[in-house]
C-alpha cells in the first residue's frame, strides 16, 4: 500500500468542497438573498417612513418645550 501524499489529500478535500460544501453555501446564500434580505429591507423602510418621522416630531416638540 502506497502512502497518502499531500496531493491525494488536497484532491480529496477539493472534491469534497466542490460536491458538498459549496452547494450548501450556495443554497444558504440564495435563501438569504430571497428571504432574509427582503425582510430587512421592509424593516428598514418601515423605520425610515414611519418611526423616524414620529421620532423627529417628538424631538422637535421636546426642543420647543425646552426653549420655553
Buried (B, 14 or more C-beta within 10 A) or exposed (E): EEEEEEEEEEEEEEEEEEEEEEEEEEEEEEEEEEEEEEEEEEEEEEEEEEEEEEEEEEEEEEEEEEEE
